[in-house]
Amino acid sequence: MHLSMHNWMRSEPLEVTLARLARCGYGSIEIKGEPDQYDTKDVRQLLDDYKLSCWGAVTLTLGDRNLSQGMAGRDVRVLQDFLTRVGVKTSVDGQYGPNTARRVKTWERRSQRRINGRMSRSDGRKLRRQVNAGVTVAPQPEPQPAAPAAEKAVLNADGTATAPASAPQVVKDVIAAGNKIIDKPYKYGGGHGKWEDSGYDCSGSMSYALHGGRLLDEALTSSGFSSWGVAGKGAWITTYGSGGHSYMVVAGLRFDTGYNDGDSDGPDWSTKMRPGSGYTARHPKGL
């Protein structure tokens, strides 16, 4: 009798799986076959060492569509399986119902993604990387509220900002990142396709600065900032989002692409505050 097994249900080195199968009398294996995951020469040598053959390869992927509540199919089953593997137990039935949407929100919260209960292709790539790495997404500890900002950032003559010494390091990093792009012009869509761009729009420049503080791993739109983070103003950072524009205030300075005294329409720091009517104020947890 010929016995075979696959390795895609276990997050462990391939050699460990091969050694186990050889001890148990198996004759072949189906390998999870993503080309960037294995050196084929090394795999062939391992198979020879353990006298096993490879009878096939499979790649598990979420497919090419964004997933949301009401959808169904094989890619939904894979999503549900992937969620369970990273520690968010989900029933695998191929139906993207309310329960799956709630599990996706749990994953988004634990993975510090935008919480909307939908699995975008970008989200899917991150989830697959977690599965491949054997990551378990643990609940995020509730951050301690930041002490109210006792000092404000200083606006320098050259347009850059200097963070107060008492600011948390993440705030200093956000300001330092913002300083890097204050000479860039306004560019619609700038900062959304790539971090280093020839110009930036309002949300692109905010995203760049927040990415510098490791608070974002992908750019958000102006409306996206209306639901990002935690409701209300923060002690150190407050973002203001709306359907048509967004800006933020960091340590008392406004970072914005408009409503500035100078000639530039690109990202700038300013001590002048913009009227907040029509905007939704949010802030990063703990800041």
C-alpha positions in Angstrom: 0.0 0.0 0.0 1.3 3.4 -1.0 0.8 6.3 1.6 1.0 10.0 0.8 0.5 13.2 2.8 0.5 16.9 2.3 2.4 19.5 4.3 0.1 22.5 4.0 -1.8 22.0 7.3 1.3 22.3 9.4 3.4 25.4 10.0 6.8 23.8 10.5 10.1 23.4 8.5 9.7 21.0 5.6 12.5 18.8 6.8 10.6 18.1 10.1 7.6 17.0 8.1 9.7 14.8 5.8 11.4 13.1 8.7 8.1 12.3 10.4 6.6 10.9 7.2 9.6 8.7 6.6 9.4 7.3 10.2 5.7 6.6 9.7 6.2 4.7 6.4 4.8 7.3 3.9 6.1 7.2 0.3 5.4 10.7 -1.0 4.2 14.2 -0.1 2.2 17.0 -1.7 4.1 20.2 -1.0 2.6 23.6 -0.6 4.2 24.9 -3.7 4.8 28.6 -3.7 8.0 29.2 -5.8 9.4 31.8 -3.4 9.0 29.5 -0.4 11.4 26.7 -1.3 14.7 26.2 -3.0 13.9 23.4 -5.4 17.5 22.0 -5.3 17.3 21.8 -1.5 13.9 20.2 -1.6 15.0 17.5 -4.1 18.0 16.7 -1.8 15.7 16.4 1.2 13.3 14.1 -0.7 16.2 11.9 -1.7 17.6 11.8 1.9 14.3 10.6 3.3 13.5 8.4 0.2 10.2 10.2 -0.5 8.8 11.5 -3.7 6.8 14.6 -4.5 3.5 13.7 -6.2 2.2 17.3 -6.5 2.1 20.8 -5.3 -0.7 23.1 -4.2 -0.8 26.8 -3.5 -3.5 28.1 -1.2 -4.6 31.7 -2.1 -7.5 34.0 -1.5 -7.9 34.5 -5.2 -8.2 37.8 -7.1 -11.3 39.4 -5.7 -12.0 41.5 -2.6 -14.2 39.6 -0.2 -17.1 40.9 1.8 -20.3 39.8 3.5 -22.8 38.1 1.3 -20.2 36.4 -0.9 -19.5 32.7 -1.2 -17.0 30.3 -2.8 -13.7 28.5 -2.5 -11.8 31.7 -1.7 -14.1 32.3 1.2 -13.4 28.8 2.5 -9.6 29.5 2.2 -10.1 32.8 4.0 -12.0 31.1 6.9 -9.2 28.4 7.0 -6.5 31.0 7.1 -8.2 33.0 9.9 -8.3 29.8 12.0 -4.7 29.1 11.3 -3.6 32.5 12.6 -5.6 32.1 15.8 -9.0 33.6 14.9 -11.2 30.4 15.0 -13.7 30.6 12.1 -16.2 28.0 10.8 -15.3 26.8 7.3 -18.4 26.7 5.2 -17.6 28.9 2.2 -20.2 31.5 3.2 -19.2 35.1 4.1 -21.9 35.7 6.6 -22.1 37.9 9.7 -20.0 35.5 11.8 -17.1 35.5 9.2 -17.3 39.3 9.0 -17.0 39.5 12.8 -13.9 37.2 12.7 -12.4 39.4 9.9 -12.8 42.4 12.1 -11.1 40.6 15.0 -8.2 39.8 12.6 -8.1 43.4 11.4 -8.0 44.7 14.9 -5.2 42.3 16.0 -3.2 42.9 12.8 -3.6 46.7 13.0 -5.5 47.0 9.8 -8.5 49.2 9.0 -11.5 47.7 10.7 -14.3 47.3 8.2 -15.1 43.5 8.1 -14.0 43.2 4.5 -11.0 41.3 3.2 -9.3 43.3 0.5 -6.6 41.8 -1.8 -4.0 43.7 0.2 -5.4 42.3 3.5 -5.4 38.8 1.9 -1.7 39.1 1.0 -0.9 40.1 4.6 -3.0 37.2 6.0 -1.3 34.7 3.7 2.2 35.9 4.8 1.1 35.4 8.4 0.0 31.8 7.6 3.2 31.1 5.7 5.2 32.3 8.7 3.2 30.4 11.2 2.1 33.6 12.9 -0.6 33.7 15.6 -2.3 37.1 15.9 -2.8 37.6 19.6 -5.2 40.2 21.1 -3.5 43.6 21.3 -3.0 44.8 24.8 -4.9 48.0 25.6 -2.4 50.8 25.5 -2.1 53.1 28.4 -3.5 56.6 27.7 -0.7 59.0 26.7 0.0 61.8 29.1 -1.5 65.1 27.7 1.1 67.0 25.7 2.7 69.4 28.1 4.9 70.9 25.3 4.2 71.7 21.7 6.4 71.1 18.6 8.4 74.1 17.4 8.0 75.4 13.8 11.4 76.3 12.5 12.3 79.0 10.0 13.0 76.5 7.3 9.5 75.0 7.6 10.5 71.9 9.4 9.1 71.0 12.9 11.1 70.0 16.0 9.3 67.6 18.3 9.3 68.4 22.0 11.7 66.4 24.2 8.8 65.0 26.2 7.0 63.6 23.1 6.8 59.8 22.8 9.3 58.4 20.2 6.5 57.5 17.8 5.4 61.2 17.7 9.0 62.2 17.1 9.2 59.7 14.2 6.0 61.0 12.7 7.3 64.6 12.8 10.7 63.5 11.3 8.9 61.7 8.4 6.7 64.8 7.8 9.8 66.9 7.6 11.2 64.8 4.7 8.3 65.8 2.4 7.5 69.5 3.2 9.3 70.6 0.0 7.2 68.3 -2.2 4.5 69.8 -4.4 0.8 68.8 -4.2 0.1 65.9 -6.5 -3.3 64.3 -6.7 -2.9 60.6 -5.7 0.6 61.2 -4.6 1.8 58.9 -1.9 -0.8 56.2 -2.6 0.9 54.1 -5.2 4.3 54.3 -3.5 5.7 55.8 -0.3 8.5 57.8 -2.0 6.8 60.0 -4.6 7.4 63.2 -6.6 4.5 64.9 -4.8 1.7 64.1 -2.3 -2.0 64.8 -1.8 -3.5 65.5 1.6 -4.1 61.9 2.7 -1.0 60.7 1.0 1.2 63.1 3.0 -0.5 62.2 6.2 -0.1 58.5 5.5 3.6 59.0 4.7 4.2 60.7 8.1 2.2 58.2 10.0 4.0 55.4 8.2 7.2 56.9 9.4 6.0 56.4 13.0 5.0 52.8 12.1 1.3 53.7 12.6 0.3 52.7 9.0 1.5 50.1 6.6 -0.6 51.3 3.7 -1.8 54.8 2.6 -5.4 55.8 3.5 -7.8 58.1 1.6 -9.3 61.2 3.2 -12.5 59.3 3.9 -10.5 56.4 5.3 -9.2 58.7 8.0 -12.8 59.2 9.1 -12.8 55.7 10.6 -9.1 55.1 11.4 -7.9 54.8 14.9 -10.0 55.8 17.9 -12.8 58.3 18.1 -12.0 61.8 19.4 -9.0 64.0 19.7 -5.7 62.5 20.9 -3.2 63.9 23.4 -0.4 64.0 20.7 -1.9 63.2 17.3 -5.3 64.0 16.0 -6.4 63.2 12.4 -9.3 64.9 10.7 -11.0 63.0 7.9 -13.8 63.8 5.5 -15.0 62.8 2.1 -13.0 65.5 0.3 -10.0 66.4 2.5 -8.0 65.3 5.5 -5.2 66.8 7.7 -3.8 66.2 11.1 -2.4 68.0 14.2 0.8 66.6 15.7 2.1 68.0 19.0 0.2 71.3 18.4 1.2 71.8 14.7 -1.1 71.2 11.8 0.2 69.1 8.9 -1.8 69.9 5.8 -1.7 70.5 2.1 -3.8 73.6 2.2 -5.0 76.5 4.3 -1.4 77.7 4.7 0.1 81.2 4.7 2.8 80.4 2.2 2.7 79.9 -1.6 3.1 76.1 -1.4 0.1 73.8 -1.8 2.1 70.7 -0.8 2.4 69.3 2.7 3.5 71.8 5.3 3.6 72.4 9.0 1.6 75.3 10.4 0.7 76.9 13.7 -2.5 78.1 12.2 -5.4 75.8 12.9 -8.0 75.0 10.2 -11.7 75.1 11.2 -12.7 71.5 12.1 -16.3 71.6 11.1 -17.3 68.8 8.7 -14.3 66.6 9.7 -14.2 63.5 11.9 -11.6 63.7 14.6 -9.7 60.4 15.3 -6.4 59.5 16.9 -4.1 56.5 17.3 -4.6 54.4 20.4 -2.6 55.7 23.3 -1.6 58.9 21.5 
